[in-house]
Every structure is written in C-alpha cells, then in structure tokens.
Amino acid sequence: MATPDGLIPPIGQEIPCSGYAANVPIKFDALGVVYLDFKGGITFRVESNITGGLGGVKLKIIGEEYAADHQTLGKVILSRAEVDTTPLSLLEVLSNTPPKLKNTLFHDFTLTIEKPPGGGGPLVLPNVKTVTTMNDSLTVFPPQGDVYQLQQPVDFAPVGEPNKVVAQLLQLPMTRTHNP
C-alpha cells in the first residue's frame, strides 16, 4: 500500500475513499439556506513525487460524486467537473516521528439540482473558482475517518455566467475513509 517509510502511497496507485458530510449548508438565492446530508466517494491516483520539504506526492482526483436528498429540491448531486484545469492535489509529509501529513485537495465541481427553486428541469451549475478542502493533521494516508474542511465558501453560477451566483456552498465537513 505505502512506500517503505510507511507514509506515502506509490506512484500509479488508485485509492478509493467513501465520503460523508452531514448538515451541509447551501445558500440558494431563491430559497435561503438548506441543510443536506451528502454521501458518496472520491478516487485518487498518485501521479508524482513532491521533492521539497519532507516529501510527499501529487494526487489526481479521477472520480468524485456525493448525493443528498431534499424534500423540495429532490436529489442534489455534487460531482467532479470534467475539466482539465484542476490542479493536482497534494499529500505532504509534515513530520516523520510522529507521522503527520497534510492533504490539500483541489476540486472542480458541478452542482446538479433535480428540482431547482422556481421550477424547470434539472439545473447544473459549475463552481466559479476551484475548490480547496484540507486536513493538515493526518497520521495515515489513505484517510481513516478523517474530516476535511472547506477552505472558503464555493459559489455556483450558470455555465458562461460566473457573475450570476445562484447557490453558495458554505461548509463541507467531509469525513473520508479508505475503501480498499
């Protein structure tokens, strides 16, 4: 699973993890703040080594999707956007003894709302800027029940209209657990 030092997975390895985030606040212009429970998962592929500091690896998110059900909105899905501009995520060694790792994830999402406020068919909204989530106190990787926090709120707007924000993800306390 990991290199001989026991901290870092090898280049090329794919790592699936489940994800769960409860009571996630999303603010909709037409509805106010709603709270959703997202369940799903993420898969990383180890791409390359980080040579600076104590070392680490760069990770590519190759799959990611979380779904929640809401009485008014129907199914709400947060999924990996198919864009090539998302930076590689980082897994950095902060300390060897005791082991301490920092995992910074860069995401580009689409937010799909089955029954959007105001009616109409499903609404698909991309994020306006790349999203960052992080855990800077991991003792092992892949994560085992570790919580990643959103680093800033995420704006979602219609395709081609980045200034017309209609939804904002306020927090995303995502618990990730490796699923071998």
C-alpha positions in Angstrom: 0.0 0.0 0.0 2.6 2.6 1.0 6.3 3.1 0.4 8.8 1.6 2.8 8.7 4.7 5.1 5.0 3.7 5.5 3.6 7.2 4.9 3.3 7.8 1.2 1.5 5.6 -1.4 3.4 4.6 -4.6 3.1 6.4 -8.0 0.3 4.9 -10.0 -1.8 3.6 -7.1 -5.5 4.3 -7.2 -7.2 5.0 -3.9 -11.0 4.9 -3.4 -12.5 6.6 -0.3 -16.0 7.0 0.8 -17.2 10.4 1.9 -20.0 11.6 4.2 -20.9 15.2 5.2 -23.9 15.9 7.4 -25.9 19.1 7.7 -24.0 20.8 4.9 -25.4 24.4 4.5 -26.0 25.6 0.9 -27.5 29.0 0.4 -29.8 29.4 -2.6 -30.9 32.8 -3.8 -34.4 31.7 -4.3 -34.7 29.6 -1.1 -32.3 30.7 1.6 -30.1 28.2 3.4 -30.9 24.5 3.2 -29.0 21.7 5.0 -28.1 18.5 3.2 -26.5 15.2 4.1 -24.1 14.2 1.3 -22.9 10.6 0.8 -20.6 9.3 -1.9 -16.9 8.9 -2.6 -13.7 10.0 -4.2 -10.9 8.2 -6.0 -7.4 9.5 -6.2 -4.5 8.4 -8.4 -0.9 9.0 -7.2 0.7 11.0 -10.0 4.2 12.2 -9.0 6.5 12.8 -6.1 6.9 16.1 -4.2 10.7 16.7 -3.7 10.6 19.7 -1.4 10.4 19.7 2.4 10.0 16.2 3.8 8.5 15.0 0.6 5.1 13.7 -0.4 3.1 13.1 -3.6 0.7 14.8 -6.0 -2.7 13.2 -6.4 -5.2 13.4 -9.3 -8.9 13.2 -8.4 -10.1 10.7 -11.1 -13.7 10.3 -9.7 -15.8 12.1 -7.2 -19.6 12.3 -6.5 -21.8 12.9 -3.5 -25.6 12.9 -3.4 -28.2 14.2 -1.0 -32.0 14.1 -1.0 -34.1 17.1 -0.1 -37.9 17.4 0.2 -38.2 20.4 -2.1 -35.1 20.1 -4.3 -35.2 16.4 -4.9 -31.8 14.8 -5.5 -28.8 17.2 -5.2 -25.5 16.0 -6.6 -22.1 17.4 -6.1 -19.8 15.7 -8.7 -16.4 16.1 -10.3 -16.5 18.5 -13.2 -14.9 17.2 -16.4 -12.2 19.9 -16.7 -8.5 19.6 -17.3 -7.6 22.8 -15.4 -8.0 21.4 -11.9 -4.5 21.5 -10.2 -3.2 18.2 -8.8 -3.9 17.7 -5.1 -1.1 17.5 -2.5 -0.2 15.0 0.1 2.7 16.4 2.1 4.8 14.9 4.9 4.9 17.5 7.8 6.6 15.2 10.3 8.0 11.6 10.3 8.1 11.0 14.0 5.3 11.1 15.0 3.8 10.8 11.5 1.9 14.0 10.4 0.6 14.6 6.9 -1.2 17.4 5.2 -3.7 16.6 2.4 -4.8 19.5 0.3 -7.5 18.6 -2.3 -8.3 20.8 -5.3 -11.8 20.1 -6.7 -13.9 21.5 -9.6 -17.5 20.5 -9.1 -20.8 20.7 -10.8 -23.9 21.1 -8.5 -26.9 19.3 -10.0 -30.4 20.1 -8.6 -33.1 17.8 -9.7 -36.0 20.2 -8.9 -34.5 23.8 -8.8 -36.2 26.6 -7.0 -38.5 28.3 -9.5 -39.2 25.1 -11.4 -37.9 23.7 -14.6 -35.9 20.6 -15.3 -32.6 19.7 -13.6 -30.2 22.6 -13.1 -26.5 22.0 -13.5 -24.2 24.7 -12.0 -20.4 24.7 -12.2 -18.3 26.2 -9.4 -16.9 29.7 -10.2 -13.4 29.0 -8.8 -11.5 25.8 -8.0 -12.5 24.5 -4.5 -10.0 23.6 -1.8 -10.6 21.2 1.0 -7.9 20.2 3.5 -6.9 18.1 6.5 -3.5 19.1 8.0 -3.4 16.6 10.8 -3.5 13.1 9.2 -1.4 10.4 10.8 -2.0 7.9 8.0 -2.9 8.0 4.3 -5.3 6.9 2.9 -7.6 8.6 5.4 -9.5 6.5 8.0 -12.5 8.5 9.2 -10.6 11.9 8.9 -12.5 15.1 8.4 -11.6 17.5 5.6 -12.7 21.1 5.8 -13.7 23.5 3.1 -11.2 26.4 3.0 -13.6 29.0 1.6 -17.3 29.2 0.5 -17.9 27.9 -3.0 -20.0 30.0 -5.5 -22.0 28.2 -8.2 -23.3 30.0 -11.3 -24.9 29.1 -14.6 -22.5 28.0 -17.4 -20.9 31.1 -19.0 -22.3 33.4 -16.3 -19.8 33.3 -13.5 -21.1 36.6 -12.0 -24.6 35.3 -11.7 -24.1 33.3 -8.5 -27.3 31.4 -7.6 -26.0 29.0 -4.9 -23.2 29.0 -2.4 -21.8 26.0 -0.5 -21.0 27.5 2.9 -19.3 24.5 4.6 -18.4 20.9 3.7 -17.1 18.9 6.7 -16.4 15.7 4.7 -15.4 12.6 6.6 -13.3 10.4 4.3 -12.5 6.7 4.8 -10.4 4.4 2.6 -12.4 1.6 0.9 -9.8 -1.0 -0.4 
